[in-house]
Amino acid sequence: MYTPSAQRGRGWASNAVAEISRRTQAKDARVCLFTDQANPTSNKIYAALGYQPVADMANLVITR
């Protein structure tokens, strides 16, 4: 979830993620979020919503 600098700190992204998660889980679907481990703000928000770290992943691009 990206929030423009001028709009941050108002809880809009947190509320959006919470509502989307609630609606998705209400349909008995599993929810998986990908986040930047270096971003403490998003990680704190996701943890508060009940998400837990499961695996570390990397995106590698191989070029000649």
C-alpha positions as CSV (number, residue, x, y, z in Angstrom):
1,M,0.0,0.0,0.0
2,Y,1.5,3.3,-1.0
3,T,0.4,6.6,0.6
4,P,1.6,9.9,-0.7
5,S,3.7,11.8,1.8
6,A,1.2,14.6,2.3
7,Q,-1.6,12.0,3.2
8,R,0.4,9.8,5.6
9,G,-0.3,9.4,9.3
10,R,-4.1,9.6,8.9
11,G,-4.8,5.8,9.1
12,W,-6.2,5.6,5.6
13,A,-3.9,2.8,4.3
14,S,-4.2,0.9,7.6
15,N,-8.0,1.0,7.4
16,A,-8.0,0.0,3.8
17,V,-5.7,-3.0,4.4
18,A,-7.7,-4.0,7.5
19,E,-11.0,-3.9,5.6
20,I,-9.7,-5.7,2.5
21,S,-8.3,-8.4,4.8
22,R,-11.5,-8.7,6.7
23,R,-13.6,-9.0,3.6
24,T,-11.2,-11.5,2.0
25,Q,-11.1,-13.7,5.1
26,A,-14.9,-13.5,5.5
27,K,-15.0,-15.5,2.2
28,D,-12.7,-18.1,3.7
29,A,-9.8,-17.1,1.5
30,R,-6.2,-16.9,2.7
31,V,-4.5,-13.6,2.6
32,C,-0.8,-13.1,2.0
33,L,1.0,-9.8,2.0
34,F,4.4,-9.0,0.6
35,T,6.3,-6.2,2.4
36,D,9.6,-4.6,2.6
37,Q,11.4,-5.8,5.7
38,A,13.2,-2.5,5.8
39,N,9.9,-0.6,6.3
40,P,9.1,-0.6,10.0
41,T,5.9,1.4,9.5
42,S,4.2,-1.1,7.2
43,N,5.5,-4.0,9.2
44,K,4.1,-2.6,12.4
45,I,0.7,-2.0,10.8
46,Y,0.5,-5.5,9.4
47,A,1.6,-7.1,12.7
48,A,-1.2,-5.1,14.5
49,L,-3.7,-6.6,12.0
50,G,-2.5,-10.1,12.9
51,Y,-0.2,-10.9,10.1
52,Q,2.9,-12.8,10.9
53,P,6.2,-13.2,8.9
54,V,6.3,-16.6,7.1
55,A,9.2,-16.4,4.6
56,D,11.8,-14.2,3.2
57,M,11.9,-13.9,-0.6
58,A,14.1,-12.2,-3.1
59,N,13.5,-11.0,-6.7
60,L,16.6,-11.7,-8.7
61,V,17.1,-10.6,-12.3
62,I,19.8,-12.3,-14.3
63,T,21.2,-10.5,-17.3
64,R,24.0,-11.2,-19.7
